[in-house]
Amino acid sequence: MEFIDPRTFLLVANLLGLLCALVLWVQAKSFPADIEGLRDWALAVVLISCASGLASLRGILHDGVAIVLASGLLLCGELLLIVGLQRYNGRPPVWRPTLDVIGAVLLLIAFLTFGTHNYQGRIFIMSLAHAGFFSFGAWLAWRAAPQGFGSRFLAVTFLLGVAVAVWRLATLSMAGGQSDDAFDRNLIQQAYLGVFSLGVLGLSIGFILLANERLRLELEFMATRDPMTGMLNRRAFFARAAIEWARAERARRPLAVITSDIDFFKKVNDTYGHHVGDLVIKDFARRTAHLLRVPDILARFGGEEFVILLPETDLANARHVAERIRQEVATHRDQSLPRYTASLGVAVAQGAPGDAADIEALIAQADAALYRAKQGGRNRVES
């Protein structure tokens, strides 16, 4: 029975790998610097593709190139897949022990190629190495963030590689005493090379999906967060506030807003510089966020102005929260920062129609209270 030439499978793997490497390299050049590992994966796919290309020339090139060198490139490529995932996960890669093992494996492959001419021994050693790399890769992919479709797709693709390696080990005895050429053209080898060709593509697609999901989350964060403090920006605040406003009206529950301003902030900038002023803003945001509940919403509206939304909070409790914030920034301070205080205004809608026209009207009421706090001497709470 005639089968497709194994060189065809390897050629397909080579071309697909180089195309995926190009995509990964372009992503590495254009993605944010904190999404790491893309260059490692691009290089890994190039090495694997080169390995498949050299292996496809077995019988034409010397076995030292077509077998030993190809095996080394393949193992180094698989190592770079692991290194890329480790960097993507924020873990420093560990090179030395694995490189030592790869060196030892290559010496054994060379001995089995030129010393004993043991083809089955080479298959056994390489299959064990594949199973080890792919098992660790599956574990890293499963833990990679975000844990969505890309992470799961990549982990399953790695596990498929493990299954193929184990299957090849399990069927190794079926080769009997066949030679390299005879074994290369049987059904088991045909299936193995076919899965290898698709596996290179699947791993690349999985990592591309994973990196794109991370990029999407970062872009969403940048679109909704203040870059200095990490708190919600004005646009995101109003989107969340509209939901809470509708919920408060349906449930007839109170909804409180606190507006705050750092007192004499311009003087801080003029005296200590804008860098220290930025640190003061960050300090205020951090201290305030620490005092809020999980459902509460803190947003920076600009400059030193912050707005807090407190769902299901009446006037007395909202004033209590505002007073705690005022006392926190006035009495507990970072010794590396100048002393500063804050003024706060509180307004509450009781969840009844006509209590306030909308969330902007409620914020305007809190702003009016904040203005009275400033007029009254600052470092105080008005409602």
PLY file of the C-alpha trace (Angstrom):
ply
format ascii 1.0
element vertex 383
property float x
property float y
property float z
element edge 382
property int vertex1
property int vertex2
end_header
0.00 0.00 0.00
1.38 3.37 -1.01
1.54 6.24 1.45
2.33 9.89 1.03
6.06 10.58 1.13
7.04 11.57 4.70
9.05 14.42 3.22
5.74 15.98 2.21
4.60 16.08 5.83
7.88 17.60 6.93
7.79 20.16 4.14
4.28 21.20 5.16
5.43 21.51 8.80
8.38 23.60 7.66
6.32 26.04 5.61
3.54 26.37 8.18
6.08 26.87 10.93
7.89 29.65 9.10
4.60 31.41 8.40
3.58 31.19 12.08
7.03 32.39 13.13
6.55 35.46 10.96
3.20 36.21 12.64
4.73 35.76 16.10
7.66 38.00 15.24
5.35 40.76 14.00
3.35 40.46 17.23
6.54 40.65 19.28
7.48 43.90 17.55
4.05 45.52 17.98
2.74 44.17 21.29
3.40 45.89 24.65
6.74 45.03 26.23
5.08 43.36 29.24
3.66 40.61 27.00
6.84 38.56 26.88
7.74 35.27 25.25
6.67 36.06 21.68
10.22 36.31 20.36
11.13 33.04 22.07
8.17 31.32 20.44
8.99 32.79 17.03
12.57 31.50 17.29
11.30 28.17 18.61
9.05 27.67 15.60
11.92 28.61 13.25
14.17 26.00 14.91
11.46 23.34 14.73
10.84 24.19 11.08
14.55 23.99 10.30
14.68 20.64 12.10
11.82 19.30 9.99
13.49 20.64 6.87
16.78 18.87 7.65
14.95 15.67 8.57
13.14 15.75 5.23
16.55 15.57 3.52
17.55 12.32 5.23
19.27 10.18 2.67
20.49 13.27 0.85
22.42 14.95 3.65
24.82 13.26 6.02
23.12 11.61 9.01
25.04 13.87 11.33
23.07 16.77 9.85
19.76 15.13 8.95
19.45 13.20 12.22
21.71 14.51 14.99
21.63 18.21 14.13
17.91 18.04 13.28
17.20 16.39 16.64
19.20 19.08 18.42
17.32 21.88 16.67
14.02 20.19 17.46
14.82 19.82 21.17
16.13 23.39 21.41
12.96 24.61 19.71
10.82 22.74 22.22
12.91 24.22 25.04
12.26 27.70 23.66
8.52 26.95 23.66
8.82 26.33 27.41
11.02 29.41 27.92
8.52 31.57 26.03
5.66 30.38 28.22
7.70 30.93 31.36
8.46 34.51 30.33
4.84 35.04 29.34
3.82 33.90 32.84
6.35 36.27 34.42
8.71 33.50 35.52
12.47 33.67 34.85
13.55 30.81 32.56
16.01 28.19 33.80
18.37 27.14 31.03
21.29 25.15 32.35
19.91 21.81 33.58
17.73 21.37 30.50
20.55 22.29 28.11
22.76 19.70 29.83
20.07 17.06 29.35
19.68 18.03 25.67
23.44 17.70 25.20
23.38 14.24 26.76
20.43 13.20 24.59
22.26 14.33 21.44
25.34 12.31 22.39
23.10 9.29 22.87
21.36 9.96 19.53
24.75 10.16 17.81
25.80 6.86 19.40
22.54 5.16 18.37
22.95 6.55 14.83
26.60 5.80 14.11
27.51 3.26 16.79
24.67 0.75 17.04
22.45 1.94 14.15
19.50 1.51 16.51
16.58 3.35 14.94
14.10 2.19 17.58
16.41 3.47 20.30
16.40 6.93 18.71
12.62 6.88 18.50
12.39 5.87 22.16
14.73 8.63 23.40
13.16 11.40 21.30
9.62 10.35 22.22
10.48 10.52 25.90
11.95 14.00 25.40
8.86 15.16 23.50
6.56 13.82 26.20
8.55 15.63 28.89
8.62 18.99 27.13
4.98 18.87 26.09
3.77 17.79 29.54
5.51 20.74 31.16
4.23 23.02 28.39
0.66 21.86 28.98
0.99 22.66 32.69
2.37 26.13 31.97
-0.29 26.83 29.34
-3.10 25.78 31.67
-1.86 28.23 34.32
-1.27 31.08 31.87
-3.40 34.20 32.25
-5.96 34.99 31.08
-7.35 31.51 31.57
-9.68 31.61 28.60
-10.00 29.84 25.27
-6.41 30.57 24.19
-4.92 29.07 27.35
-7.11 25.97 27.13
-6.50 25.53 23.39
-2.75 25.72 23.89
-2.82 23.29 26.82
-4.90 20.77 24.86
-2.53 21.05 21.89
0.42 20.31 24.15
-1.46 17.34 25.62
-2.13 16.09 22.11
1.63 16.14 21.56
2.08 14.13 24.76
-0.52 11.61 23.60
1.19 11.21 20.22
4.59 10.69 21.86
3.14 8.08 24.24
1.32 6.40 21.35
4.55 6.25 19.39
6.27 4.62 22.36
3.44 2.14 22.75
3.59 1.13 19.09
7.36 1.03 18.90
7.47 -2.78 19.10
5.28 -2.99 15.98
8.22 -1.81 13.90
9.88 -5.19 14.26
13.22 -5.23 12.57
12.38 -2.73 9.89
14.92 -0.25 8.64
14.69 3.53 8.65
13.10 3.69 5.23
10.58 0.93 5.88
9.57 2.43 9.20
9.32 5.95 7.75
6.74 4.73 5.26
4.41 2.71 7.49
1.05 3.91 8.75
2.23 4.73 12.27
5.00 6.99 11.04
2.69 8.61 8.50
0.18 9.46 11.24
2.92 10.68 13.55
4.38 13.05 10.97
0.91 14.27 10.01
0.09 15.15 13.60
3.51 16.79 13.94
2.78 19.00 10.94
-0.55 20.09 12.40
0.91 20.33 15.92
3.39 23.04 14.94
0.52 25.07 13.53
-1.72 24.35 16.54
0.88 25.40 19.09
1.55 28.63 17.22
-2.15 29.43 16.89
-2.65 28.68 20.59
0.07 31.07 21.69
-1.17 33.75 19.29
-4.67 33.40 20.77
-3.26 33.55 24.30
-1.22 36.69 23.58
-4.17 38.36 21.84
-6.40 37.71 24.86
-3.79 39.30 27.13
-3.56 42.28 24.78
-7.35 42.67 24.75
-7.47 42.74 28.55
-4.68 45.30 28.69
-6.43 47.52 26.15
-9.69 47.24 28.10
-7.83 48.17 31.27
-6.20 51.16 29.58
-9.57 52.28 28.20
-11.28 52.17 31.60
-8.52 53.04 34.07
-6.63 56.14 35.04
-3.01 55.43 34.06
-1.53 57.09 37.14
-3.59 55.54 39.93
-5.16 52.49 38.28
-8.61 53.64 39.40
-11.57 53.95 37.04
-11.59 56.93 34.70
-14.56 59.23 34.16
-16.00 57.27 31.24
-15.84 53.92 33.03
-17.28 55.46 36.19
-20.39 56.70 34.44
-20.87 53.32 32.75
-20.78 51.56 36.12
-22.77 54.32 37.85
-25.61 54.03 35.32
-26.02 50.37 36.28
-26.01 51.14 40.01
-28.46 54.03 39.50
-30.94 51.76 37.71
-30.54 49.10 40.39
-31.11 51.63 43.18
-34.29 52.88 41.51
-35.68 49.37 41.04
-34.92 48.27 44.60
-35.75 51.67 46.17
-32.37 51.57 47.88
-30.14 54.58 48.65
-27.16 55.43 46.48
-24.45 57.72 47.84
-21.77 59.76 46.10
-18.67 61.28 47.70
-16.61 63.84 45.84
-13.17 64.66 47.22
-10.40 67.14 46.60
-6.87 67.31 48.00
-6.52 70.62 49.84
-4.06 73.19 48.47
-2.81 70.73 45.90
-1.40 73.50 43.70
0.79 74.55 46.60
2.13 70.99 46.86
3.07 71.07 43.17
4.63 74.51 43.41
6.62 73.69 46.54
7.73 70.11 45.93
7.33 69.65 42.17
4.86 67.75 40.02
6.55 64.42 40.68
5.77 64.69 44.39
2.28 65.91 43.51
1.74 62.74 41.50
2.92 60.65 44.45
0.42 62.44 46.69
-2.40 61.64 44.26
-1.35 57.98 44.17
-1.14 57.89 47.96
-4.63 59.35 48.33
-6.06 56.85 45.83
-4.40 53.91 47.54
-5.52 54.92 51.04
-9.05 55.64 49.90
-9.41 52.36 47.99
-8.23 50.47 51.07
-11.18 51.84 53.09
-13.89 50.93 50.56
-15.99 47.82 50.14
-15.82 45.53 47.12
-18.98 46.95 45.46
-17.91 50.56 45.99
-16.58 52.43 42.97
-13.64 54.85 43.10
-12.77 56.95 40.07
-10.36 59.75 39.30
-12.10 62.55 37.44
-8.96 64.57 36.79
-6.19 66.30 38.68
-6.69 65.74 42.40
-10.46 65.19 42.11
-11.89 61.77 42.98
-15.48 60.51 43.03
-16.73 57.56 45.06
-20.01 55.71 44.46
-21.43 53.79 47.42
-24.34 51.47 46.51
-27.00 50.83 49.17
-25.51 53.41 51.53
-27.57 55.99 53.40
-26.45 59.48 54.40
-25.20 58.56 57.87
-23.04 55.69 56.59
-21.79 57.73 53.63
-20.69 60.51 55.98
-18.98 57.91 58.14
-17.02 56.61 55.13
-16.07 60.15 54.10
-14.92 60.96 57.62
-12.79 57.83 57.77
-11.11 58.84 54.50
-10.51 62.37 55.79
-8.96 61.09 59.02
-6.85 58.49 57.23
-5.12 60.98 54.94
-4.78 63.61 57.67
-3.35 61.45 60.44
-1.61 58.50 58.73
0.86 59.59 56.12
3.87 58.32 54.28
6.92 59.96 55.84
8.45 60.44 52.38
5.50 62.65 51.33
4.49 66.10 52.54
1.56 66.32 54.91
-1.74 66.93 53.11
-5.46 66.89 53.86
-8.64 66.42 51.86
-12.11 67.90 51.77
-15.13 65.77 50.91
-18.73 66.35 49.90
-21.51 63.77 50.31
-24.87 63.42 48.56
-27.39 60.60 48.68
-30.31 59.61 46.45
-32.90 57.56 48.31
-33.87 55.52 45.27
-37.19 57.29 44.84
-38.28 59.03 41.60
-37.55 62.72 41.71
-34.87 62.42 44.38
-32.28 63.39 41.76
-32.61 63.65 37.99
-29.69 61.30 37.30
-26.24 60.38 38.50
-24.77 63.63 37.19
-27.28 65.61 39.27
-26.28 63.56 42.33
-22.61 64.30 41.69
-23.46 67.99 41.31
-25.07 67.91 44.78
-21.95 66.28 46.21
-19.81 68.92 44.47
-21.90 71.64 46.09
-21.26 70.02 49.49
-17.54 69.81 48.67
-17.53 73.52 47.84
-19.06 74.26 51.26
-16.37 72.12 52.90
-13.68 74.21 51.21
-15.41 77.43 52.13
-15.69 76.20 55.70
-11.95 75.83 56.13
-11.06 72.58 54.28
-10.09 69.25 55.83
-13.73 68.53 56.59
-16.83 66.67 55.36
-20.06 68.36 54.27
-23.29 66.82 52.98
0 1
1 2
2 3
3 4
4 5
5 6
6 7
7 8
8 9
9 10
10 11
11 12
12 13
13 14
14 15
15 16
16 17
17 18
18 19
19 20
20 21
21 22
22 23
23 24
24 25
25 26
26 27
27 28
28 29
29 30
30 31
31 32
32 33
33 34
34 35
35 36
36 37
37 38
38 39
39 40
40 41
41 42
42 43
43 44
44 45
45 46
46 47
47 48
48 49
49 50
50 51
51 52
52 53
53 54
54 55
55 56
56 57
57 58
58 59
59 60
60 61
61 62
62 63
63 64
64 65
65 66
66 67
67 68
68 69
69 70
70 71
71 72
72 73
73 74
74 75
75 76
76 77
77 78
78 79
79 80
80 81
81 82
82 83
83 84
84 85
85 86
86 87
87 88
88 89
89 90
90 91
91 92
92 93
93 94
94 95
95 96
96 97
97 98
98 99
99 100
100 101
101 102
102 103
103 104
104 105
105 106
106 107
107 108
108 109
109 110
110 111
111 112
112 113
113 114
114 115
115 116
116 117
117 118
118 119
119 120
120 121
121 122
122 123
123 124
124 125
125 126
126 127
127 128
128 129
129 130
130 131
131 132
132 133
133 134
134 135
135 136
136 137
137 138
138 139
139 140
140 141
141 142
142 143
143 144
144 145
145 146
146 147
147 148
148 149
149 150
150 151
151 152
152 153
153 154
154 155
155 156
156 157
157 158
158 159
159 160
160 161
161 162
162 163
163 164
164 165
165 166
166 167
167 168
168 169
169 170
170 171
171 172
172 173
173 174
174 175
175 176
176 177
177 178
178 179
179 180
180 181
181 182
182 183
183 184
184 185
185 186
186 187
187 188
188 189
189 190
190 191
191 192
192 193
193 194
194 195
195 196
196 197
197 198
198 199
199 200
200 201
201 202
202 203
203 204
204 205
205 206
206 207
207 208
208 209
209 210
210 211
211 212
212 213
213 214
214 215
215 216
216 217
217 218
218 219
219 220
220 221
221 222
222 223
223 224
224 225
225 226
226 227
227 228
228 229
229 230
230 231
231 232
232 233
233 234
234 235
235 236
236 237
237 238
238 239
239 240
240 241
241 242
242 243
243 244
244 245
245 246
246 247
247 248
248 249
249 250
250 251
251 252
252 253
253 254
254 255
255 256
256 257
257 258
258 259
259 260
260 261
261 262
262 263
263 264
264 265
265 266
266 267
267 268
268 269
269 270
270 271
271 272
272 273
273 274
274 275
275 276
276 277
277 278
278 279
279 280
280 281
281 282
282 283
283 284
284 285
285 286
286 287
287 288
288 289
289 290
290 291
291 292
292 293
293 294
294 295
295 296
296 297
297 298
298 299
299 300
300 301
301 302
302 303
303 304
304 305
305 306
306 307
307 308
308 309
309 310
310 311
311 312
312 313
313 314
314 315
315 316
316 317
317 318
318 319
319 320
320 321
321 322
322 323
323 324
324 325
325 326
326 327
327 328
328 329
329 330
330 331
331 332
332 333
333 334
334 335
335 336
336 337
337 338
338 339
339 340
340 341
341 342
342 343
343 344
344 345
345 346
346 347
347 348
348 349
349 350
350 351
351 352
352 353
353 354
354 355
355 356
356 357
357 358
358 359
359 360
360 361
361 362
362 363
363 364
364 365
365 366
366 367
367 368
368 369
369 370
370 371
371 372
372 373
373 374
374 375
375 376
376 377
377 378
378 379
379 380
380 381
381 382
